[in-house]
Amino acid sequence: MDEQSPIPSICCCAALADYAVIPMGGIGLDELVFASFNETVKHGDGKWWLYVSTCLACRQNWMVAQDERIYDNFYLRRLAPSTVKEIEEFDHWPEDFLTYERVLALGKATGTSWRFLEARSPALVETAVDLRRERPEITVEEIARLLAIPTQQAADLLN
């Protein structure tokens, strides 16, 4: 939201569960939900998918994990002010979305999987490499399960 935009007077926060999955694109639910959100804290430290947003209408804080690579979802967790304070002052984040593996497991649990036209799609390769970097002992079978692809394809992504 830029400095010239008016502060929204309505929001979707009351309609959202404490944990919510918002699909990207489609019918525009993401645009509706995020219209009143302003990113306030970015995790950093290589956790590009994780940040905190504050609703400009009701002041509710949300931890947001953004997966535009594999499942195309936003994952939201409602945050108490005390939790936001811990994040801002001590860089102490709740563990819900702290690893990309956890975020992908949430995507897998939604039951919606996308088919990639390229077996070695850059999104698949980057994600497999990130998963291995994040947890070196992760198995090829676990990577395949998280990416909803055959095991041999997952092995090929790492070579």
C-alpha positions as CSV (number, residue, x, y, z in Angstrom):
1,M,0.0,0.0,0.0
2,D,1.5,3.3,-1.0
3,E,1.5,6.5,1.0
4,Q,-1.2,8.1,-1.3
5,S,-3.7,5.3,-0.7
6,P,-6.5,6.0,1.7
7,I,-6.7,3.9,4.8
8,P,-9.3,1.2,4.3
9,S,-12.4,1.4,6.5
10,I,-13.4,-2.3,6.1
11,C,-11.5,-5.6,6.2
12,C,-12.0,-9.3,6.1
13,C,-10.2,-10.1,9.4
14,A,-13.4,-10.9,11.4
15,A,-14.4,-13.4,8.7
16,L,-11.1,-15.2,8.8
17,A,-10.3,-18.1,11.1
18,D,-7.3,-17.8,13.4
19,Y,-5.5,-20.0,10.8
20,A,-6.5,-19.4,7.2
21,V,-5.5,-20.5,3.7
22,I,-6.0,-18.0,1.0
23,P,-5.5,-19.2,-2.6
24,M,-3.6,-16.9,-5.0
25,G,-5.4,-15.6,-8.0
26,G,-8.6,-17.3,-9.0
27,I,-11.7,-15.4,-8.0
28,G,-9.6,-12.7,-6.3
29,L,-10.1,-13.7,-2.6
30,D,-6.4,-12.9,-2.1
31,E,-6.9,-9.3,-3.4
32,L,-9.9,-8.8,-1.2
33,V,-8.2,-10.1,2.0
34,F,-4.9,-8.3,1.4
35,A,-6.5,-5.0,0.4
36,S,-6.3,-3.7,3.9
37,F,-3.0,-5.4,4.9
38,N,0.4,-3.7,5.2
39,E,3.6,-5.7,5.6
40,T,5.2,-4.6,8.8
41,V,8.0,-7.1,9.6
42,K,9.9,-9.3,7.1
43,H,11.6,-12.3,8.5
44,G,14.8,-12.2,6.5
45,D,17.6,-14.7,7.1
46,G,16.7,-16.6,3.9
47,K,13.0,-17.1,4.9
48,W,11.7,-15.1,1.9
49,W,8.2,-16.5,2.4
50,L,7.6,-15.3,5.9
51,Y,6.4,-11.9,7.2
52,V,3.9,-10.1,9.4
53,S,1.2,-7.9,8.1
54,T,-1.1,-5.5,10.0
55,C,-4.6,-4.8,8.9
56,L,-4.9,-1.0,8.5
57,A,-8.6,-1.1,9.2
58,C,-8.9,-3.1,12.4
59,R,-5.2,-3.3,13.4
60,Q,-5.2,-7.1,13.6
61,N,-1.7,-8.6,13.0
62,W,-1.2,-11.7,10.9
63,M,1.8,-13.9,10.3
64,V,1.8,-14.7,6.6
65,A,3.6,-17.4,4.7
66,Q,3.6,-17.0,0.9
67,D,4.0,-20.0,-1.4
68,E,3.9,-18.9,-5.0
69,R,6.2,-21.7,-6.1
70,I,4.3,-25.0,-5.6
71,Y,0.7,-24.6,-4.1
72,D,0.0,-20.9,-4.8
73,N,-1.4,-20.1,-1.4
74,F,-1.0,-17.6,1.4
75,Y,-1.1,-19.2,4.9
76,L,-2.2,-16.8,7.7
77,R,-2.1,-17.0,11.5
78,R,-3.7,-14.4,13.6
79,L,-1.2,-12.9,16.1
80,A,-1.7,-11.4,19.5
81,P,0.0,-8.0,20.1
82,S,2.4,-9.7,22.6
83,T,3.6,-12.2,19.9
84,V,4.2,-9.3,17.4
85,K,6.2,-7.6,20.2
86,E,8.4,-10.7,20.6
87,I,9.0,-10.8,16.8
88,E,9.8,-7.1,16.6
89,E,12.0,-6.8,19.7
90,F,13.6,-10.3,19.9
91,D,13.2,-11.8,16.4
92,H,11.3,-14.7,18.1
93,W,8.8,-16.0,15.6
94,P,6.2,-18.7,16.2
95,E,7.2,-22.0,14.6
96,D,4.1,-22.5,12.5
97,F,5.6,-21.3,9.2
98,L,9.3,-21.1,10.2
99,T,10.5,-23.7,7.7
100,Y,9.5,-23.9,4.0
101,E,8.9,-27.6,4.6
102,R,6.1,-26.8,7.0
103,V,4.6,-24.4,4.6
104,L,4.6,-27.0,1.8
105,A,3.1,-29.6,4.1
106,L,0.2,-27.2,4.7
107,G,-0.1,-26.8,0.9
108,K,-0.1,-30.5,0.5
109,A,-2.8,-30.8,3.2
110,T,-5.2,-28.6,1.2
111,G,-5.5,-31.3,-1.4
112,T,-4.9,-29.0,-4.3
113,S,-1.8,-30.0,-6.4
114,W,-0.7,-28.3,-9.6
115,R,0.9,-30.2,-12.5
116,F,4.1,-28.6,-13.9
117,L,4.5,-28.9,-17.6
118,E,8.3,-29.1,-17.3
119,A,9.6,-32.0,-15.2
120,R,12.5,-29.7,-14.2
121,S,10.5,-26.5,-13.8
122,P,12.7,-23.9,-12.1
123,A,10.1,-23.7,-9.2
124,L,10.5,-27.4,-8.6
125,V,14.3,-27.3,-8.8
126,E,14.6,-24.3,-6.5
127,T,12.2,-25.7,-4.0
128,A,13.9,-29.2,-3.9
129,V,17.3,-27.5,-3.4
130,D,15.9,-25.2,-0.7
131,L,14.3,-28.2,1.1
132,R,17.7,-30.0,1.0
133,R,19.5,-26.9,2.2
134,E,17.0,-26.3,5.0
135,R,17.2,-29.9,6.2
136,P,20.1,-31.8,4.7
137,E,18.8,-35.2,5.8
138,I,15.5,-34.9,4.1
139,T,14.9,-37.9,1.9
140,V,14.0,-37.8,-1.8
141,E,10.7,-39.5,-0.9
142,E,9.9,-36.7,1.5
143,I,10.7,-34.1,-1.1
144,A,8.5,-36.0,-3.7
145,R,5.6,-36.1,-1.2
146,L,5.9,-32.4,-0.4
147,L,6.0,-31.4,-4.1
148,A,3.3,-34.0,-5.1
149,I,5.6,-35.5,-7.8
150,P,7.0,-39.0,-8.4
151,T,10.1,-40.0,-6.4
152,Q,12.2,-40.4,-9.5
153,Q,11.3,-36.8,-10.6
154,A,12.3,-35.5,-7.2
155,A,15.6,-37.3,-7.4
156,D,16.2,-35.8,-10.9
157,L,15.6,-32.3,-9.5
158,L,18.6,-32.7,-7.1
159,N,21.0,-33.8,-9.8
